[in-house]
């Protein structure tokens, strides 16, 4: 007697010579379905692992590429750091040469370098005359009292064009009253001298003297620059006697400067 919950699977060869019948009960069908489901699940898991492995491999390759780029950038940074160290060392050597003094044979004859007793003791027949504020030849670009068409005020000092880094000298022995940075004058020094005379040196790139220090005539006190309200490297020299502005060209000894048509180097007159 055939049960209703059983199935028969018949397998027949193509030539029809052999017939095979397989009885499939409900339990077998359920087992076959479960096996098929488990197989499909396992296949899905394997496919997921395969794609995950491929993604991880691709990500590893990307990270290795980024790592190579970062190593190259680090090498360039190390090169730049080494170059910067060389530049800083060179600046330090220059600073020491200016502030600590040089051998007398190497120092220019028209400056006094701080720390050099030999230069300080050098006789100067014009030691009482205020000296020219630059150690090298300069070029006057604005005269004292000059006034452009756009302003009603005259220029308060003398503008002398010179390359950045030129030696700025004290025109006379005195004491530093001010040293710092100003929106107009940039890096500046103000020195008090005898007979009520004060001198101001503006737009410098570097200052060597500090407030309260005593400086000598022709001593290097700064390096020229283009700081503050300035459009080109130059020195702004401003003199006052007893609080009143005076023309620097009537006070300082002038034997090395060139003059010419005025070309403003301060963006606004003072």
C-alpha positions in Angstrom: 0.0 0.0 0.0 1.5 3.3 -1.0 1.6 6.1 1.6 0.4 9.5 0.5 3.3 11.3 2.0 5.9 9.5 -0.1 7.2 10.3 -3.5 8.9 8.1 -6.1 11.8 9.4 -8.3 12.3 7.4 -11.5 15.6 7.6 -13.3 15.5 6.4 -16.9 18.4 6.1 -19.3 18.2 7.8 -22.7 17.9 4.5 -24.5 15.1 3.4 -22.1 16.8 0.1 -21.2 17.1 0.7 -17.5 14.7 2.2 -15.1 15.5 3.0 -11.6 13.0 4.1 -9.0 13.9 5.9 -5.8 11.3 6.3 -3.1 11.4 9.8 -1.5 9.7 10.1 1.8 8.9 13.3 3.5 12.0 13.1 5.7 14.2 12.7 2.7 12.7 15.7 1.0 13.1 17.8 4.0 16.7 16.6 4.4 17.5 17.4 0.7 15.9 20.9 1.0 17.8 21.6 4.2 21.1 20.4 2.6 20.5 22.6 -0.4 19.8 25.6 1.8 22.9 25.0 3.9 25.0 24.6 0.7 23.7 27.9 -0.7 24.4 29.6 2.7 27.9 28.2 2.7 28.4 29.4 -0.9 27.2 32.9 0.1 29.6 32.9 3.0 32.5 31.9 0.8 31.6 34.5 -1.7 31.4 37.2 1.0 34.8 36.1 2.4 36.2 36.2 -1.1 35.0 39.8 -1.8 36.1 40.9 1.7 39.6 39.5 1.1 39.7 41.3 -2.3 38.6 44.6 -0.7 41.2 44.2 2.1 43.9 43.5 -0.5 42.9 46.6 -2.4 42.9 48.7 0.7 46.3 47.4 1.7 47.7 48.3 -1.7 46.2 51.8 -1.3 47.7 52.2 2.1 51.1 51.0 0.9 51.0 53.6 -1.9 50.1 56.4 0.6 52.9 55.2 2.8 55.3 55.5 0.0 54.1 59.0 -0.7 54.5 60.0 2.9 58.0 58.5 3.1 58.9 60.6 0.1 57.4 63.8 1.7 59.3 63.0 4.9 62.5 62.7 3.0 61.9 66.1 1.4 61.0 67.6 4.8 64.3 66.2 6.2 66.1 67.8 3.3 64.4 71.2 3.9 65.2 70.9 7.7 68.8 70.3 6.9 68.9 73.2 4.5 67.2 75.4 7.1 69.7 74.4 9.7 72.5 75.4 7.3 70.9 78.8 6.7 70.3 79.3 10.5 74.0 78.5 11.1 75.0 81.0 8.4 72.8 83.7 10.0 74.3 82.9 13.4 77.8 83.3 12.0 76.9 86.6 10.4 75.2 87.8 13.6 78.2 86.8 15.7 80.5 88.5 13.3 78.6 91.8 13.6 77.8 91.7 17.3 81.0 90.0 18.7 83.5 91.7 16.5 85.9 90.7 13.7 89.6 90.7 13.3 90.8 94.3 12.5 92.2 93.3 9.1 88.7 92.1 8.0 86.6 94.9 9.3 85.7 97.9 7.1 87.6 101.0 8.1 84.5 103.2 8.5 82.5 101.2 11.1 82.9 100.2 14.7 81.9 96.6 15.5 80.7 95.9 18.9 83.2 93.9 21.0 86.3 95.0 19.1 88.5 97.1 21.5 91.0 97.7 18.7 88.5 99.4 16.6 87.1 101.4 19.5 90.6 102.8 20.3 91.2 103.8 16.7 91.8 107.5 16.6 89.2 109.5 14.7 89.9 113.1 13.9 86.2 113.8 13.3 85.0 112.0 16.5 82.8 115.0 17.4 81.1 115.3 14.1 77.9 113.2 13.6 78.8 110.6 10.9 76.9 109.3 7.9 74.5 106.5 9.1 75.4 103.9 6.5 78.7 102.1 6.0 78.3 101.9 2.3 77.3 104.2 -0.5 73.6 105.2 -0.4 71.2 107.1 -2.6 68.9 109.8 -1.2 65.3 109.2 -2.3 63.5 111.7 -0.1 64.9 114.9 1.3 63.9 116.4 4.7 60.8 118.5 4.4 59.9 117.2 0.9 56.1 117.1 0.3 54.3 115.1 -2.4 51.2 116.5 -4.1 49.0 114.2 -2.1 50.1 115.5 1.3 50.2 118.8 3.2 52.9 117.5 5.6 56.6 117.6 4.9 58.9 114.6 5.3 60.3 114.4 8.8 63.7 112.9 7.9 66.0 111.7 5.2 65.4 108.5 3.2 68.5 106.7 2.0 68.1 103.7 -0.3 70.4 100.8 0.4 70.2 97.0 -0.1 68.6 95.0 2.7 71.2 94.0 5.2 73.5 97.0 4.8 75.2 98.2 8.0 73.4 101.0 9.9 75.8 103.0 12.1 75.3 105.3 15.1 76.0 108.9 13.9 77.4 109.7 17.3 78.0 108.2 20.7 75.0 108.0 22.8 72.5 105.9 24.8 69.6 103.9 23.2 66.3 105.3 24.4 63.9 103.2 22.3 64.3 99.9 20.4 61.4 98.0 18.9 58.8 97.8 16.2 56.4 100.4 15.1 53.6 100.3 12.4 55.2 103.2 10.6 58.9 103.1 11.3 59.0 99.3 11.4 62.0 98.0 13.4 63.6 101.2 14.7 66.1 102.6 17.2 66.2 106.0 18.9 69.5 107.2 20.4 70.0 110.2 22.7 73.3 112.1 22.1 74.9 115.2 23.6 73.6 118.7 23.2 70.0 117.7 23.1 70.4 115.7 19.8 68.5 112.5 19.2 68.6 110.2 16.1 66.0 107.7 14.9 66.8 104.9 12.5 63.7 103.3 10.8 62.6 100.4 8.6 65.5 98.1 9.6 65.5 94.3 9.2 67.5 93.6 12.3 68.4 95.4 15.5 71.6 94.8 17.4 71.3 97.5 20.1 68.8 97.3 23.0 67.3 99.9 25.3 69.7 101.3 27.9 72.8 100.3 26.0 75.6 102.8 25.2 76.8 102.9 21.6 79.8 104.5 20.1 80.1 106.7 17.0 80.1 104.5 13.8 79.1 101.4 15.8 76.9 99.0 13.8 73.5 99.1 15.5 71.2 97.6 12.9 70.8 96.2 9.3 68.7 98.0 6.7 65.4 96.6 5.6 61.9 97.2 4.4 59.8 96.9 7.6 57.0 99.2 8.6 55.3 101.6 6.2 57.9 101.3 3.5 57.8 100.4 -0.2 61.5 99.6 -0.8 64.6 98.8 1.3 66.0 102.0 2.8 67.0 103.8 6.0 64.9 106.6 7.4 67.1 108.9 9.5 65.3 111.4 11.6 67.0 114.0 13.9 65.7 116.2 16.6 67.5 118.8 18.6 65.8 119.8 21.8 62.6 118.3 20.5 62.6 120.1 17.2 63.1 118.4 13.8 66.3 119.3 11.9 67.5 118.4 8.4 70.0 115.5 8.8 72.1 116.9 5.9 72.9 120.0 7.9 74.2 117.9 10.8 75.9 114.7 9.6 79.1 114.5 7.7 78.2 113.5 4.1 81.1 112.3 1.9 79.8 109.0 0.4 76.1 109.5 -0.5 74.7 110.0 -4.0 71.7 112.2 -4.5 69.1 112.3 -7.2 65.5 112.8 -8.2 63.3 112.0 -5.3 61.5 108.7 -5.4 59.3 108.1 -2.2 60.2 105.0 -0.2 57.8 105.7 2.6 54.3 105.1 1.5 53.1 108.1 3.6 55.1 111.2 4.6 55.9 111.8 8.2 
